[in-house]
Amino acid sequence: MTTDTTQSAAPRPAATGVGKATLDVVLRLGGLFLAVILVALIFIFINPNFANPVLGVSVLRAMSSVAIMALGLTLVIVVGEIDLSFGAMYGLAANTLAVVWIVMGVSVYLAIPIAIGVGVLVGLFNGLMVTSFRIPSFIVTLGSYNLLYGLSLWITNTSTFNPNYPPPDAEMPQGELDFFIGLTQSIGQYRLSIEVFWMIGIALVVGFLLHRSLFGFRLMAIGGNPEAGKLARLPVKRYKVTAFILCSVLAAIAGILDFSFIQTSQPDIGLSQTFPVFAAVIIGGASLSGGKGTVIGTLGGALLLAELQIGLALLSPGPHVQQIFLGAVTIGAVSLDLFLTSLRKRRAA
C-alpha cells in the first residue's frame, strides 16, 4: 500500500516543474504587455495626440516588418542558434526583386518567387555551415551579413530603384505595378496597411509550427538540450537547417513587403533592422540559451519597440533618445532573461 502511494506520488515533482515554467512564461508575458500599456499611457499623458487611432495604425504598420523578421529569428534562437544576417537578407531580397523585375524585365509574378528563393539559398548556406562544418552560428551569420550586403551593392551597382520611375529603356506593365503596390495598400477609414494582415497570417502559421506541431516540440527539445536530442535520435541537423531557412525566407518576405509599401529599394535597406529585430525577440522572452520562446512574446516585443519608435518620433526629443531607449530596454530584457535562467537552475538544484 505504501509502495503504491509512493509510486503514484512520484510524477508530482515533474508536474510542479512544468507549472513553474508555465508561471515564468505567464509572468514574463504579463510584464511585457503591462509595459506596453504603461508606455502607451505615459505617451498619452505627455501628448494626448498619441491616443489618435491614426497613430495606433502607424504603430501596427511600424511593427509589421520587424515582427515578421523576429518570428523567423525566434525559431533560430529557440533551436539554440543565432542569426545576424536577416537584416542584410531583407535588403538583398528587396534589391533582387528590384533588379530582376525593373532592370531585367522579368514579370513581377516570377521575380517575387526568385527573391524568396534567394532567401531559401541563404538560409540553407547558413544552416549547413553551422551544422556540417561546426562553425559557430554567430560567426557564420556575421560573415553572411557582410556577404549579403556586398551582393546588394554589386547587383544594384549602388543604385536606388522605384517601380514608378523605371529606367528609360524599361517598361512597367500597369497590371504588375498595381499588383505589387496592392500587396501592402492601405484600406479603411484609418488607412490600415495590408502588411499588418500579412504579419498576422505569418504569426498564425509560425505559432502553429512552434506551439502546436511536432516540429515545434522537437525544436524546443533540441534547443533546450542538444545532447539529449542527439541521444533521442532527433534529426538535429535537419531541424537547425530548417530554422535558418525559415528565418531567411521571412526576412526576404519582410523586405519585399516593405519595398511594396515604401516603393523604393536602396542598396543599404534593411541594415538598420538588425538590432530592433533582435531586441524584439529578446524582449519577447526568447532565451539566448535556446529551448524557450513564444510567438505572442515576439509580437509583444515588436509592438513595444514600435510604440517607443512612434511615440518618441511624436515627441521629437532627438534621434539619440530613441537609440538610448532601445539599448536600455534590450539590456534590461537580457538581464531579466539571465536572472530567470539562473533562478530556474537554482530551483532545479
Disulfide bonds with the S-S distance in Angstrom:
none
